[in-house]
Amino acid sequence: MKKIFIFFMAVTMLSACKKALDVDNLLAYDPEQIWNDPLLADAYLTNIYPTAFGNHNVTADGNSDQLSGIYFPQDAVTITNGGLGNWNYAPIRLVNQALLDIPKGTLPDATKNRILGEAYFLRAYFYFGMVRTYGGVPYIKIPQDRFTDELNVPRNSTKECFDFMYEDLDKAISLLPKRNLPASSSWGKIDGNFALAFKARMSLFKASPQFNPNNPWDNTYWADAYTVNKKAYDDLKAQGYQLVADYANTSLAERNTEVVFSVINQFPDKTANWDNGIRPLSLSRGNVAAAPTLEFVKAFPMLDGKLYNDPTSAYFVSEADFLKSYWKNRDPRFNKSIVWNAKAYPVSGTITGYRQYTALGIANALDNNGINPNSPERSTNNNVHTGFFILKNSDLTLTQANVLQYGIDYVLMRYAEVMLNYAEAANETNRPTEALDILKQIRTRAGIEAGTNGNYGITATTRVQIRQAIMEERNIELCFEGFRFNDLRRWRMFSLLDNKGKTGLEAVAIEANGTEMSLSKARPLGQTNQLLEENFKYVPLSVPQTGNKLNILPEKYYFAPIQQSIIANANKLQQNKDWGGSFDPTLQ
């Protein structure tokens, strides 16, 4: 009953915040009750977790080049529409209230320190989301009251915000238990390892081109980034964190040695909409939310670690031949991340040997895409479907009937990211050997061939080349985990998205001689799972087929504007300089 009470109290407080830096009505809040009771104290902080950490999100990378979706048509972001917005003071208000009142309570010291540590972490975590979006924001450290406190406050500089976030994270690290073990009742709570690894992640943003456009790769912040990232890598490694043997199990094998922090899901108490959003609709209960693009399919290396169009690759093919064999001889992560036309797809409840088809006139109408004029039917899926589906983290044991029971934990941070963060900082501080060693470890686990030189297809030798190799490795290793857009933002590489469309592949059944197979012949073959990938030709197709087809991301999108309605209520807030104001969100 106590947990139910505090849950509804927290929801009430969150929903009550209506203005910029506004306060909720805390008439129901009783600090003497909460901060003298370990169960209520835990519940107060735990109920802030969902706002902070979220859960599996199928469309998390839809704003990047990995998945279908045009998120940035012309003027998608303006000072009035709040596009890219992340003005998130409601939960910060709750955290600040906790930080104010926890020391006054009678909780045991160990409990008090742990909960204080969680609160300091959460404050830094929420502020980082805003600073990454806007640059410096008002860094409020005490709970504001709408009636007695001054809510109209100026923005702290971006440097001040980073300093304050580091200060909060250092406090968190000093107060939190170093590690919550997988078998403990504390699993799923913030610990010191997560706080340290998150500080290391944040340091890459501070040093990045996004915040240092005039000196993107040689500013002094890279030295600090190296120090904290190396510490995170070394500390976690010493405690036994390591890559799991099989890339497919980075999330599916819960509480594994690679998980630094995860959000706990468990049917029926808490589930996620992952499988229901990634599966073909004929095997799901909801429409496909996003699908992998051809551009991303091409980004996967071949089995020897080199791209398909690299003449030095043992698996080099021409563009035309690639479209005939794109599923062959690929980085094994491709097979574990993507479903393609005619791929064996052993979803529970399907017949033995089931293959997933996408071809118009052959596939289930719920799953197809394409514009084949010889088909009597027309696809209604061409604005989302690409001829590919997400396989990564799919729980194939779920039948269509129980697909909504997805209860796999959501891994918010894993050791592979810690490793790649370290590699990036090492390279930018002229430590190429350390950076390349990390890339080789990642590729070894992936199953890429070592090659005669033991370099796993990596040919990079210079700082710029290694930087590119790390960027490409992050794109593959962390795919569909919500990293790509923010990586492109911090690297100032929106050029990969700006004025660009997205592409899928239409599958058309063919005879052995290459001529198109009649659908009257192809359909029954498909219905009995007899058509293989080689029995199709593949035609690139723009996705979406209607509406906005290009993303438009000008330079000013690296930092979002503060919504005009917020500034209208707080005239001491300066707008960002690229949006008509005078505030410089960078560190230079």
Buried (B, 14 or more C-beta within 10 A) or exposed (E): EEEEEBBEBBEBBBEBBEEBBBBBEBEEBEBEBBBBBBEBBBBBBBBBBEBBBBBBBBBBBBBBBBBBBBBBEEEBBEBEEBBBBBBBBBBBBBBBBBBBBBEEBEBEEEBBBBBBBBBBBBBBBBBBBBBBBBBBBBBBEEBBBBEEEEBEBEBBBBBEBBBBBBEBBBBBBEBBBEBBEEEEEBBBBBBBBBBBBBBBBBBBBBBBBBBBBEEBBEBEBBEBBBBBBBBBBEBBBEEEBBBBEBBBBBBBBBBBBBBBBBBBBEBEEBBBBBBBBBBBBBBBBBEBBBBBBBBBBBBBBBBBBBBBEBEEBEBBBEEEEBBBBBBBBBBBBBBBBBBBBBBEBEBBBBEEEBBBBBBBBBBBBBBBBBBBEEBEEEBEBBBBBBBBBBBBBBBBEBEBEBBBBBBBBBBBBBBBBBBBBBBBBBBBBEBBEBBBBBBBBBBEBBBBBBBEEEBBBBEBEEBEBBBEBBBBBBBBBBBBBBBBBBBBBBBBBBEBBBEBBBBBBBBBBBEEEEEEBEBEEBBEBBEEBEBEBEBBBBBEBBBBBEEBBBBBBBEEBBBBBBBBEBBEEBEEBBBBBBBEBEBBBBBE
